[in-house]
Amino acid sequence: MAHSLPSPTQAPTYNSTSFHPTNTTQFQPSITGTAIRGGDWITIDPSGKILRLHLDTLIKTSDSPAEYIRISATGAEVATPEAMAVIGAVPGAQAVKYGDFQATSSWTFQTGSAKYAELQNAVYVGSTSLRPGEKEGTIVVGFKIAKVESVKTDVSV
C-alpha cells in the first residue's frame, strides 16, 4: 500500500506552537512552553508503511523568568489510512488518538537550566496523536512522553 503526501505547495502546516509533553504524574519536572525555533518533519519509508518522525526544537518555558530546553526526538509510526488522512489534510479526516496506531519515539533534552537539568539524565519514550487543525490544511500533533525507569527483579545475567 503506497501513501503519498500533498505536493509541497499543498503541504499542511504543523501547529506546533505549544509543547505539553505529558500529563502523567511520573514525568517530573513538568514542562509547559512555546516552541520558538526548530521543526518537526516526517519521512515515509519506500514501502509506504512506516512514517519516520524527526523533531528538533527549542522550547521557551512558561516559567518566570523563562528557561530554554532543546528537545529532540526520532520515532517510527505505522502509516495507517487514518493517520495518512490527517497528515495529508484529507477533508473529513478524524483525530487519531494515542494508542490508535503504532507510533513510538525516543526523546532527549538539553538545557543549561538547573531546574530542568535532571531531564538530561534519563531515557524517555513517547507516543503520538494526530488531528486536523482548526484552520484548513493544518494538523495538530500531540506527544505523550514518559520516563523509562528500572524495575527491581530477581533476574540477573
N, C-alpha and C positions, 0 to 999 in steps of 0.2 A: 504494500500500500504506500504510494508516494504522496507526500504532502508538499504543498508549496505555500510560501508566504506571498503577500501582495508585492507588486513591484516597488522599488524604492520610492517612487513618487506617491504610492498608496500606503506605504508602511504605517502602521499605527504608531502613535506616540505613547510613551510609557509614563504613567502618572506616578512618579517615584519621589515626590517631594517630601513625604513624611516617612519616617522609619520607626516602626514599633516592632522590634524583633520578637517579642513574646509576651504572653500574658500568663505564663506559668510561674508558679511561685519559686521554683528551684533556680531560676535564672537571676542571678544577682551579680553585679548591680544592674538594675533595670535601666534601660536606655530609652529616652524619648528625644527626638531631634529632627532636624531637617537635612536632607542631602543637599550639599552646596556645590559639590564638584564630583565628577566621575560619571559612571554609567553602568548600565547592565544591558546585556545582549544575549541572544541565543544563536546557536548554530544548529543545523539539522544534519544528523548523520546521513551518509549517502543512501542508507536503507530507507530513510524517511520515517523510521520508527522511534528514534531517540532524539530528544532535544538536549543540547548541552548548554547549561547555564554558566554565564561568566558575569561576575559583578565585582566592581572595584569602585568604591565611592568614599568620599569624606563626609562625615556627619558632624554638624554643629549641634551640640546637645541643647536642650531647653533649660539647662542649669543657668544660674546667675552667680558668677559670670559663666559664660558658655565654655564648654570643653570641646575638644575635637578628637574624633576617633576615625581612623581609616578602617574600613570594613571590606574584606574580600571574600568571595565565595565562588565555588565551582560546583556543578551538580549535573545530574542526569535525570531527565524527565521523559516518561513514556508519552509519545505523541498521539494521544487518544483523539478521536474525532471531536470530542467536546473541548479539549484543550486547544486543538488547532483552530476550532471555530472562534474561540476568544482571541487567540493570537493573531489570526487572520482578519479580525474585525468583521466577521460574517454577521450580517443583520440577523437578529433573533438569537444570537449566541447567549447561553446561560452561564452563570457562575459555576466554576469548578471548585468545590470545597476541598479543604485539607483532607487528604486520605482518599479522595475520589479517583485519583490517578497516582501511579508510582512516580513520585517527584522528591528526590532526596538531594541534599547538598552538604558540603563541609564549609565551615566558616572560620576566618581568622580575624583578629582585632589587633590594631597597633595604635598606641597613644602615648603621649607624654604626660597624661593626666594621672595624678596619684589616685584620684577617686576611681578611675576605670582601669588602672594598671593590671588588676587581677585578671581581666578579660584576656590578657596576652598569655596567660599561664595554663590554659586548658584547651581541650578539644571540643568543638561544637558541631552539631549537625542540625539540619533543618528540613522542613517540608514546605511545599508551595501551594498556594491557592491563586486562582485567576478569576477575574470578572471583567465584563465590559465596563469602560469608564462612563461617566455621565455625559461627557462630550463625545459626539460621534467620532469614531476612528481611534479612540483611546482605550487603553486597558489598564487595570489596576492589578498589580502583582503583590501578594502578601506572603510573608515568610514567618513561620513559627520556628524559633531556634531554641535548642536545648543543649545544656552542658552534658557531656559524657562523663559519667562518674564510675569509678571502680566499685565493684561489689565483692565483699569478702566471701570466699567459698572454702570448701575443704579440699579443693583440687589444686594440684601443683604439677610442675613438669617433671 
